[in-house]
Amino acid sequence: MITSPAPSAISNKTSKPGIDLVLVWTVLFLLGLGLVMMYSASIAIAGAEQGARSTYYLEKQGVAVLCGVFIGLIVFHLLSIQHLRALCPFLLLGGFALLLLVLVPGIGREINGSYRWIPLGVANFQPSELMKLIIVLFTADYAVRRRAHLGHLIRGILPALIILGILAGLLLMQKDYGSLFVITFVMVSILFMGGMNGKSFLLLVGMGAALSVLAVMIEPYRMLRITTFMDPWDDPFNKGYQLSHALIAFGLGEWFGVGLGGSVEKLHYLPEAHTDFMLAVLAEELGFAGVVTVMILFAILLLRAFRIGRHAKELGDHFGALIAYGIGTWFGLQAVINMGVNMGLLPTKGLTLPFMSYGGSSMLICCI
């Protein structure tokens, strides 16, 4: 959220970093639009689950947004880049401990066959969301420390791959393949932007692709998602039910939508309408214009993140630059995947739309 001074002011020791207002307003707009659409998408399911309390999910998401903004401001004011870098090893160990805790019987909570959450009484916490931020910080620090060796596969890349391998094992045991894909992509991207040569980059991409194919082949439910994504109309009342109704929602929206609150698909036709498939409801109610608006907002978010990274690099702050690049890549990739899933362009993945989808853990970490 902080940009560096203009190049002309680099030599001025008293100049202070400024706030990127374009980035701030973009995030606030995403938060506001997300709250409105999440409420609209959740009214029917909240009414059915919670009786007459149609605002149940809006209240929970509103609390998550307020907590996220509040804690984000605390982190913004109290933790400098130097503090974050010093905390990297401890954050990584803490992240691994939380991922292990999820797998402990009686502690981790199972939802839809996956063990990804730790119950905290008033809410559930998903450690893999925190791990996305931790891996950005750790990889940025690693790339700066090992910058001279990033061209060497054994001395530069292998230690990072060992960390990623341990993380992959923990996430696969939780059946969180989506988070693993995002973390792997972001980690490799930061290493590449930090100085890894093209040969090592292509080798890692090839290895990742091979392992992804293997992971799909050894789990029948993943292969089923691939085949369903390729032709949801082959079994529209069973395996392809969710995707087929998401596509119907996009079709009903046409250019300018049926109007805010007017979605038919959210009325118990489209499963998980307020979480992973909220964009489909937005497409039905606000149409093509609404979807393009969301895309533009995320494009601005990505561009501002890389602009901040470029300014940090100009000032010689390579750690800060790689953090900005990594966060921009993370948000951009996750947004593209969520949108692609909603449009039937990618297989179903349990990844939220940053700042918009229902989910306290994701909202909290994104705000931080």
Disulfide bonds with the S-S distance in Angstrom:
none
